[in-house]
Amino acid sequence: MSEHLQLRNISPDIEAKLQAVGIADKATLEKMGAKNAYQLLVAAGYEQDLEIYYRLCGALEDIDWQIVADREKRRQEKDIDYDT
């Protein structure tokens, strides 16, 4: 059984995409990091889908991907100056 199947948020579809770009185990994903792994997927021609990025982040942090998405949304909202 693949290690990815044991990671939170990583579906069989995402696992197959990761394996197709050479990320075959948890250690490789951890070493590469979520951002670089996501960029590699996009560079390989997979569609840009932030949910995949959030799922990768969540997998590495062992938290639900929706927590990552909510956290990122709040961070971006703080960066916007609504008074201008």
N, CA, C and O atoms as a GROMACS GRO file, in nm:
protein
  336
    1MET      N    1   0.084  -0.118   0.000
    1MET     CA    2   0.000   0.000   0.000
    1MET      C    3   0.088   0.124   0.000
    1MET      O    4   0.190   0.129   0.068
    2SER      N    5   0.049   0.221  -0.074
    2SER     CA    6   0.125   0.344  -0.086
    2SER      C    7   0.116   0.426   0.043
    2SER      O    8   0.014   0.424   0.113
    3GLU      N    9   0.223   0.499   0.073
    3GLU     CA   10   0.221   0.586   0.190
    3GLU      C   11   0.121   0.699   0.174
    3GLU      O   12   0.060   0.742   0.272
    4HIS      N   13   0.103   0.749   0.051
    4HIS     CA   14   0.012   0.861   0.030
    4HIS      C   15  -0.129   0.828   0.076
    4HIS      O   16  -0.199   0.916   0.128
    5LEU      N   17  -0.172   0.706   0.059
    5LEU     CA   18  -0.306   0.670   0.101
    5LEU      C   19  -0.322   0.684   0.252
    5LEU      O   20  -0.434   0.689   0.302
    6GLN      N   21  -0.213   0.690   0.323
    6GLN     CA   22  -0.218   0.705   0.467
    6GLN      C   23  -0.213   0.851   0.510
    6GLN      O   24  -0.222   0.882   0.629
    7LEU      N   25  -0.198   0.941   0.415
    7LEU     CA   26  -0.192   1.083   0.447
    7LEU      C   27  -0.332   1.144   0.439
    7LEU      O   28  -0.407   1.118   0.345
    8ARG      N   29  -0.363   1.223   0.535
    8ARG     CA   30  -0.489   1.295   0.538
    8ARG      C   31  -0.502   1.382   0.413
    8ARG      O   32  -0.404   1.444   0.370
    9ASN      N   33  -0.619   1.388   0.355
    9ASN     CA   34  -0.654   1.475   0.242
    9ASN      C   35  -0.607   1.427   0.105
    9ASN      O   36  -0.645   1.486   0.004
   10ILE      N   37  -0.526   1.324   0.098
   10ILE     CA   38  -0.471   1.280  -0.030
   10ILE      C   39  -0.559   1.168  -0.087
   10ILE      O   40  -0.557   1.055  -0.040
   11SER      N   41  -0.637   1.204  -0.188
   11SER     CA   42  -0.725   1.108  -0.254
   11SER      C   43  -0.644   1.022  -0.350
   11SER      O   44  -0.530   1.056  -0.383
   12PRO      N   45  -0.701   0.912  -0.395
   12PRO     CA   46  -0.630   0.830  -0.495
   12PRO      C   47  -0.596   0.909  -0.621
   12PRO      O   48  -0.492   0.886  -0.683
   13ASP      N   49  -0.683   1.002  -0.660
   13ASP     CA   50  -0.657   1.084  -0.779
   13ASP      C   51  -0.534   1.173  -0.758
   13ASP      O   52  -0.448   1.182  -0.846
   14ILE      N   53  -0.528   1.238  -0.644
   14ILE     CA   54  -0.412   1.324  -0.615
   14ILE      C   55  -0.286   1.238  -0.601
   14ILE      O   56  -0.179   1.277  -0.647
   15GLU      N   57  -0.300   1.124  -0.540
   15GLU     CA   58  -0.186   1.033  -0.526
   15GLU      C   59  -0.131   0.995  -0.663
   15GLU      O   60  -0.009   0.995  -0.683
   16ALA      N   61  -0.219   0.963  -0.756
   16ALA     CA   62  -0.175   0.924  -0.891
   16ALA      C   63  -0.102   1.040  -0.959
   16ALA      O   64  -0.002   1.019  -1.027
   17LYS      N   65  -0.153   1.160  -0.941
   17LYS     CA   66  -0.087   1.278  -1.000
   17LYS      C   67   0.051   1.299  -0.939
   17LYS      O   68   0.147   1.326  -1.010
   18LEU      N   69   0.060   1.286  -0.808
   18LEU     CA   70   0.189   1.301  -0.741
   18LEU      C   71   0.289   1.197  -0.790
   18LEU      O   72   0.404   1.228  -0.819
   19GLN      N   73   0.244   1.074  -0.799
   19GLN     CA   74   0.333   0.968  -0.846
   19GLN      C   75   0.377   0.992  -0.991
   19GLN      O   76   0.490   0.961  -1.028
   20ALA      N   77   0.287   1.048  -1.071
   20ALA     CA   78   0.320   1.075  -1.212
   20ALA      C   79   0.431   1.179  -1.226
   20ALA      O   80   0.503   1.180  -1.326
   21VAL      N   81   0.444   1.267  -1.127
   21VAL     CA   82   0.550   1.369  -1.133
   21VAL      C   83   0.670   1.333  -1.046
   21VAL      O   84   0.758   1.416  -1.024
   22GLY      N   85   0.672   1.210  -0.997
   22GLY     CA   86   0.790   1.163  -0.924
   22GLY      C   87   0.785   1.176  -0.774
   22GLY      O   88   0.886   1.155  -0.706
   23ILE      N   89   0.670   1.210  -0.719
   23ILE     CA   90   0.655   1.218  -0.574
   23ILE      C   91   0.587   1.089  -0.530
   23ILE      O   92   0.464   1.078  -0.532
   24ALA      N   93   0.668   0.992  -0.492
   24ALA     CA   94   0.617   0.857  -0.470
   24ALA      C   95   0.599   0.819  -0.323
   24ALA      O   96   0.548   0.712  -0.292
   25ASP      N   97   0.642   0.908  -0.233
   25ASP     CA   98   0.629   0.872  -0.092
   25ASP      C   99   0.619   0.998  -0.007
   25ASP      O  100   0.645   1.109  -0.053
   26LYS      N  101   0.582   0.978   0.117
   26LYS     CA  102   0.564   1.088   0.211
   26LYS      C  103   0.692   1.167   0.231
   26LYS      O  104   0.690   1.290   0.237
   27ALA      N  105   0.804   1.098   0.240
   27ALA     CA  106   0.932   1.166   0.263
   27ALA      C  107   0.964   1.264   0.151
   27ALA      O  108   1.013   1.374   0.176
   28THR      N  109   0.936   1.224   0.028
   28THR     CA  110   0.962   1.312  -0.087
   28THR      C  111   0.871   1.434  -0.082
   28THR      O  112   0.915   1.546  -0.108
   29LEU      N  113   0.744   1.412  -0.048
   29LEU     CA  114   0.650   1.524  -0.037
   29LEU      C  115   0.694   1.618   0.074
   29LEU      O  116   0.691   1.740   0.056
   30GLU      N  117   0.735   1.564   0.187
   30GLU     CA  118   0.781   1.648   0.298
   30GLU      C  119   0.905   1.728   0.258
   30GLU      O  120   0.916   1.847   0.289
   31LYS      N  121   0.997   1.664   0.190
   31LYS     CA  122   1.121   1.732   0.150
   31LYS      C  123   1.092   1.843   0.049
   31LYS      O  124   1.151   1.950   0.056
   32MET      N  125   1.000   1.815  -0.044
   32MET     CA  126   0.968   1.912  -0.149
   32MET      C  127   0.881   2.025  -0.096
   32MET      O  128   0.896   2.140  -0.137
   33GLY      N  129   0.790   1.993  -0.007
   33GLY     CA  130   0.697   2.092   0.045
   33GLY      C  131   0.575   2.105  -0.045
   33GLY      O  132   0.579   2.072  -0.163
   34ALA      N  133   0.467   2.153   0.013
   34ALA     CA  134   0.340   2.162  -0.059
   34ALA      C  135   0.347   2.257  -0.178
   34ALA      O  136   0.297   2.224  -0.286
   35LYS      N  137   0.408   2.372  -0.160
   35LYS     CA  138   0.413   2.471  -0.268
   35LYS      C  139   0.489   2.418  -0.388
   35LYS      O  140   0.442   2.428  -0.501
   36ASN      N  141   0.606   2.362  -0.365
   36ASN     CA  142   0.685   2.309  -0.477
   36ASN      C  143   0.617   2.189  -0.543
   36ASN      O  144   0.622   2.174  -0.665
   37ALA      N  145   0.554   2.104  -0.462
   37ALA     CA  146   0.483   1.989  -0.519
   37ALA      C  147   0.367   2.036  -0.607
   37ALA      O  148   0.346   1.984  -0.716
   38TYR      N  149   0.292   2.136  -0.558
   38TYR     CA  150   0.182   2.190  -0.636
   38TYR      C  151   0.233   2.253  -0.766
   38TYR      O  152   0.176   2.230  -0.873
   39GLN      N  153   0.340   2.331  -0.758
   39GLN     CA  154   0.397   2.393  -0.878
   39GLN      C  155   0.443   2.287  -0.978
   39GLN      O  156   0.430   2.306  -1.099
   40LEU      N  157   0.496   2.178  -0.929
   40LEU     CA  158   0.539   2.068  -1.016
   40LEU      C  159   0.418   2.006  -1.087
   40LEU      O  160   0.426   1.975  -1.206
   41LEU      N  161   0.309   1.988  -1.016
   41LEU     CA  162   0.187   1.935  -1.078
   41LEU      C  163   0.137   2.027  -1.188
   41LEU      O  164   0.101   1.981  -1.297
   42VAL      N  165   0.134   2.156  -1.161
   42VAL     CA  166   0.086   2.253  -1.261
   42VAL      C  167   0.181   2.256  -1.381
   42VAL      O  168   0.136   2.259  -1.496
   43ALA      N  169   0.311   2.254  -1.355
   43ALA     CA  170   0.408   2.254  -1.464
   43ALA      C  171   0.397   2.128  -1.550
   43ALA      O  172   0.430   2.130  -1.669
   44ALA      N  173   0.350   2.019  -1.491
   44ALA     CA  174   0.334   1.894  -1.565
   44ALA      C  175   0.204   1.891  -1.646
   44ALA      O  176   0.177   1.795  -1.717
   45GLY      N  177   0.126   1.997  -1.634
   45GLY     CA  178   0.005   2.007  -1.714
   45GLY      C  179  -0.125   1.979  -1.642
   45GLY      O  180  -0.232   1.984  -1.702
   46TYR      N  181  -0.118   1.950  -1.513
   46TYR     CA  182  -0.241   1.931  -1.437
   46TYR      C  183  -0.304   2.068  -1.412
   46TYR      O  184  -0.234   2.168  -1.399
   47GLU      N  185  -0.437   2.070  -1.406
   47GLU     CA  186  -0.507   2.197  -1.392
   47GLU      C  187  -0.472   2.266  -1.260
   47GLU      O  188  -0.443   2.202  -1.160
   48GLN      N  189  -0.476   2.397  -1.264
   48GLN     CA  190  -0.454   2.474  -1.143
   48GLN      C  191  -0.579   2.463  -1.057
   48GLN      O  192  -0.687   2.504  -1.100
   49ASP      N  193  -0.565   2.409  -0.940
   49ASP     CA  194  -0.677   2.386  -0.849
   49ASP      C  195  -0.626   2.406  -0.708
   49ASP      O  196  -0.555   2.322  -0.654
   50LEU      N  197  -0.663   2.518  -0.648
   50LEU     CA  198  -0.611   2.549  -0.515
   50LEU      C  199  -0.652   2.446  -0.412
   50LEU      O  200  -0.584   2.430  -0.310
   51GLU      N  201  -0.761   2.375  -0.436
   51GLU     CA  202  -0.798   2.270  -0.340
   51GLU      C  203  -0.687   2.166  -0.329
   51GLU      O  204  -0.662   2.115  -0.220
   52ILE      N  205  -0.622   2.134  -0.440
   52ILE     CA  206  -0.511   2.038  -0.435
   52ILE      C  207  -0.397   2.095  -0.350
   52ILE      O  208  -0.339   2.024  -0.268
   53TYR      N  209  -0.367   2.223  -0.368
   53TYR     CA  210  -0.263   2.286  -0.287
   53TYR      C  211  -0.299   2.280  -0.139
   53TYR      O  212  -0.216   2.245  -0.055
   54TYR      N  213  -0.424   2.315  -0.107
   54TYR     CA  214  -0.468   2.311   0.032
   54TYR      C  215  -0.463   2.169   0.088
   54TYR      O  216  -0.430   2.149   0.204
   55ARG      N  217  -0.497   2.071   0.005
   55ARG     CA  218  -0.491   1.931   0.049
   55ARG      C  219  -0.347   1.888   0.077
   55ARG      O  220  -0.321   1.816   0.173
   56LEU      N  221  -0.254   1.934  -0.006
   56LEU     CA  222  -0.113   1.902   0.017
   56LEU      C  223  -0.064   1.965   0.148
   56LEU      O  224   0.004   1.901   0.228
   57CYS      N  225  -0.100   2.092   0.168
   57CYS     CA  226  -0.063   2.160   0.294
   57CYS      C  227  -0.121   2.087   0.413
   57CYS      O  228  -0.051   2.060   0.511
   58GLY      N  229  -0.248   2.054   0.405
   58GLY     CA  230  -0.314   1.984   0.514
   58GLY      C  231  -0.254   1.848   0.541
   58GLY      O  232  -0.241   1.807   0.657
   59ALA      N  233  -0.216   1.780   0.434
   59ALA     CA  234  -0.153   1.648   0.451
   59ALA      C  235  -0.023   1.660   0.529
   59ALA      O  236   0.006   1.580   0.618
   60LEU      N  237   0.056   1.761   0.496
   60LEU     CA  238   0.184   1.779   0.565
   60LEU      C  239   0.166   1.826   0.709
   60LEU      O  240   0.249   1.797   0.795
   61GLU      N  241   0.057   1.899   0.735
   61GLU     CA  242   0.032   1.948   0.872
   61GLU      C  243  -0.059   1.854   0.950
   61GLU      O  244  -0.081   1.873   1.070
   62ASP      N  245  -0.112   1.752   0.883
   62ASP     CA  246  -0.207   1.657   0.941
   62ASP      C  247  -0.331   1.728   0.996
   62ASP      O  248  -0.376   1.702   1.108
   63ILE      N  249  -0.384   1.820   0.912
   63ILE     CA  250  -0.510   1.887   0.944
   63ILE      C  251  -0.600   1.883   0.821
   63ILE      O  252  -0.552   1.861   0.710
   64ASP      N  253  -0.728   1.904   0.841
   64ASP     CA  254  -0.821   1.904   0.729
   64ASP      C  255  -0.788   2.017   0.632
   64ASP      O  256  -0.754   2.128   0.673
   65TRP      N  257  -0.797   1.988   0.504
   65TRP     CA  258  -0.762   2.087   0.402
   65TRP      C  259  -0.848   2.212   0.410
   65TRP      O  260  -0.802   2.320   0.373
   66GLN      N  261  -0.972   2.201   0.458
   66GLN     CA  262  -1.059   2.317   0.467
   66GLN      C  263  -1.011   2.416   0.572
   66GLN      O  264  -1.036   2.536   0.562
   67ILE      N  265  -0.943   2.367   0.673
   67ILE     CA  266  -0.882   2.456   0.773
   67ILE      C  267  -0.773   2.539   0.706
   67ILE      O  268  -0.761   2.659   0.731
   68VAL      N  269  -0.695   2.475   0.620
   68VAL     CA  270  -0.590   2.547   0.546
   68VAL      C  271  -0.654   2.652   0.456
   68VAL      O  272  -0.607   2.766   0.451
   69ALA      N  273  -0.760   2.615   0.384
   69ALA     CA  274  -0.827   2.708   0.293
   69ALA      C  275  -0.882   2.828   0.370
   69ALA      O  276  -0.866   2.942   0.326
   70ASP      N  277  -0.946   2.803   0.483
   70ASP     CA  278  -1.001   2.912   0.564
   70ASP      C  279  -0.891   3.002   0.617
   70ASP      O  280  -0.905   3.125   0.618
   71ARG      N  281  -0.782   2.943   0.661
   71ARG     CA  282  -0.668   3.020   0.713
   71ARG      C  283  -0.610   3.109   0.603
   71ARG      O  284  -0.578   3.225   0.628
   72GLU      N  285  -0.596   3.054   0.483
   72GLU     CA  286  -0.541   3.131   0.371
   72GLU      C  287  -0.635   3.245   0.332
   72GLU      O  288  -0.590   3.356   0.303
   73LYS      N  289  -0.764   3.218   0.332
   73LYS     CA  290  -0.862   3.322   0.300
   73LYS      C  291  -0.853   3.437   0.400
   73LYS      O  292  -0.853   3.553   0.360
   74ARG      N  293  -0.845   3.405   0.528
   74ARG     CA  294  -0.833   3.509   0.631
   74ARG      C  295  -0.703   3.587   0.614
   74ARG      O  296  -0.701   3.709   0.632
   75ARG      N  297  -0.596   3.519   0.581
   75ARG     CA  298  -0.467   3.587   0.561
   75ARG      C  299  -0.477   3.685   0.445
   75ARG      O  300  -0.428   3.798   0.454
   76GLN      N  301  -0.538   3.643   0.337
   76GLN     CA  302  -0.552   3.731   0.220
   76GLN      C  303  -0.643   3.849   0.249
   76GLN      O  304  -0.617   3.960   0.202
   77GLU      N  305  -0.748   3.826   0.326
   77GLU     CA  306  -0.839   3.935   0.360
   77GLU      C  307  -0.766   4.041   0.444
   77GLU      O  308  -0.794   4.160   0.431
   78LYS      N  309  -0.676   3.999   0.530
   78LYS     CA  310  -0.599   4.093   0.610
   78LYS      C  311  -0.507   4.178   0.524
   78LYS      O  312  -0.476   4.292   0.558
   79ASP      N  313  -0.462   4.120   0.411
   79ASP     CA  314  -0.371   4.192   0.321
   79ASP      C  315  -0.442   4.297   0.237
   79ASP      O  316  -0.376   4.384   0.179
   80ILE      N  317  -0.574   4.291   0.230
   80ILE     CA  318  -0.649   4.385   0.148
   80ILE      C  319  -0.686   4.505   0.233
   80ILE      O  320  -0.741   4.491   0.342
   81ASP      N  321  -0.656   4.622   0.181
   81ASP     CA  322  -0.691   4.746   0.249
   81ASP      C  323  -0.823   4.795   0.190
   81ASP      O  324  -0.826   4.850   0.080
   82TYR      N  325  -0.931   4.775   0.264
   82TYR     CA  326  -1.063   4.812   0.214
   82TYR      C  327  -1.090   4.962   0.222
   82TYR      O  328  -1.191   5.008   0.169
   83ASP      N  329  -1.003   5.037   0.286
   83ASP     CA  330  -1.025   5.181   0.303
   83ASP      C  331  -0.971   5.262   0.186
   83ASP      O  332  -0.989   5.384   0.182
   84THR      N  333  -0.907   5.198   0.091
   84THR     CA  334  -0.849   5.276  -0.020
   84THR      C  335  -0.941   5.281  -0.137
   84THR      O  336  -0.907   5.342  -0.239
   0.00000   0.00000   0.00000
